[in-house]
Amino acid sequence: DVILNVSGSSLNSNGSQPQKLSDLEDGLDVDEAGPGSIRVNITESAVSLNRDEGIDLDEADEGEIYFTAVDIKASRNTDENIKITQLGSGNITALLRETVVKDSLDGDGVKLESFDNGKDENPVGAVFVSIDRSSFTFNDSDDLQIEAASGEVMVSASTIGKRKFSKRVTLTEVPRADATTP
């Protein structure tokens, strides 16, 4: 298992030094390749101006991903501002509260995806996400993209793209690959 707690931190501007172009730098990058799980909690932090993703969590086998973001700002990262990928039979559970995700330069704002051992065409796991008092706007591609076989998305007091959610809304059917929510 990988357990990481980050609080009051600045994970900004990684990858501006000369490096291998095939491996640009993320603000936070966690890769777990065994049967264990990933548990990441980030509070009161900034993740901006990185050469690849702002936050990049990858589980490449059985195991779960648990992600909590409270009061974070993720913006102007070259690829996705937040990307969570499950490549195996596990699920993703995420809570984003008081989180601002905006202005990705060449990717989605938040991307949550669960695939069968890396085969992008076969979503298998479930994604459960709760978004509260957050804003995902002005990203280059989708503000929120979920690719999974099943799951649930709950949104309250938040803005995703041009949609404002003033009261709690539950989206019980998570779209399959290449779909956007909402």
N, C-alpha and C positions, 0 to 999 in steps of 0.2 A: 504494500500500500504506500501511496504517496500522500502525505498530509502537509498542507502548507497554509499558514496564516500570515497575512500581510495587512499591516495597518499604518496609516499615516505616511505612506511612501510615494515616491515619484519614480515611476518606471518609464522614463521618457528618453527619446533620442538615441536608442540603441541602433547600431548598424551604420552609423555615419562614417566610421573609419573604413579604410580599404579592407576588403574581405572577399571571400569566395562568393561570386554572384549566385551560385546554386544554393547557398545557405545564408540568406539574409537574416537579420536578427529581429527577434520579437521583443516586446517589453517584458513579457513573462511567458516562458515556454516550458511546459511539463509534458514529458513523454513517458508513458508507463506501458511496458511491453509484455508483462506477465499477467497472471490471473488476478492480481490485486486491483484495488480501486484507487481513484484519485479523489481527494477531498481538498478543495481550495476555498478559503474564505478571505475576501479582500474588503477592507473598509477604509473609508476616508483617504483614498489614494487617487493618483492621476496616472494614466497610461496613454501617452500621446507621442506623436512624431517619431514612431519607430519605423524601420525600413521594411518590415513585414507586418505580421499581425501585432495588435496591441497585447492581447491575451490569447494564447494558443495552448489548449489542453487536448492531448491525444491519448486515448486508451486503445491499445492495439490487440487486445485479447479479451477474454471474459473478465468481467469486473464492471463496476459502476463508476459514473462520474457524478460527484456532488459539487455544485458550484454556488457560492453565495457572494453577491456583490452588493454592498451597502455604501451609498454615498461615494461612488467613484465617477470619474470623468474619463471617458475613453474617446479620443478624437484625433483626427488627422494622421492615423496610421496608414501606411501604404496599402496594405491589404485589409482584411476584416479588422474591425476594432476589437471584437470578441469572437473567437472561433472555438467551438467545442466539438470534438469528433470522437465517436465511439465506433471502433472497428471490431466488432465481435458481437456477442450475444447480450451485452449489458445495456443498461438504460442510462439516460441523462436526467438528472433532477437539478433544476436551477431556480434560484431566487434572485431577482434583480430589483432592488429597492432604492429609490432616490438616486438613480443612476442616469447619467447623461452619456449617450452614445451618438456621436455626430461626425460628419465630415470625413468619412473614410475616403481615401484618395482613389482606390481602385479595388473596391470589394464591398461586401455587405457590412451593415452596422453590427448586427449580431447574427451569427450563423451557428445553428445547433443541428448536428447531423449524426445519424446512426446507421452504419452500413455493415453488411456481411463481409467481414475480413477484407475490407478495402475495395470491394467491388461496388463502385458508385451507383450502379443501376439496381441494387438490391437492398433497400432499406429494411432493417430487421428489428431494431430495438425501439423502445418507447422514449419519448421526450416529455417530461413534465416540467412546466415552467410557470412561475408566478412573477408577474411584472407589476410593481406598485410604485406610484408617484415617480415615474421615470419618463425619459424622453429619448426616443430614437429617431433622429431626423437628419436630413441632408446628406445621407451617405451615397456613395457613387452608385451602388447597385441597390439591393433591397435593404430597407431599414431593419427588418427582421425576416430571416429565412430559416425554416425548419424542414428538415428532410428526415422522416422517420416512418416506421410502419404504423405506429399508433402513439397516443399520448393525450395530453391535455394542456391547454394554455389558458391561464387566468390573468386578466388585465384589469387594473383598477387605477383610477386617477392618473392616467398616463397618456402620452402622445406617441403614436407610432406612425411615422410618415405624416400624412395629412389627416389621419384619424385621431380624434380625441376621445378618450374613454373617461367619462366623469363618474360613472358608477362601475361596479364590478361586473365584468363580462367573462363568461367561461366559453371558450371555444373547445368543444369536446372532441372534435375530429381533426387530428393533425394531418395535413396534406401529405401525399407521397412525394417522392423525389421531384425536384425542379418546380415545386410550387412555392408560393409565398404566403405568409401569414401576417397579418390579415390582409 
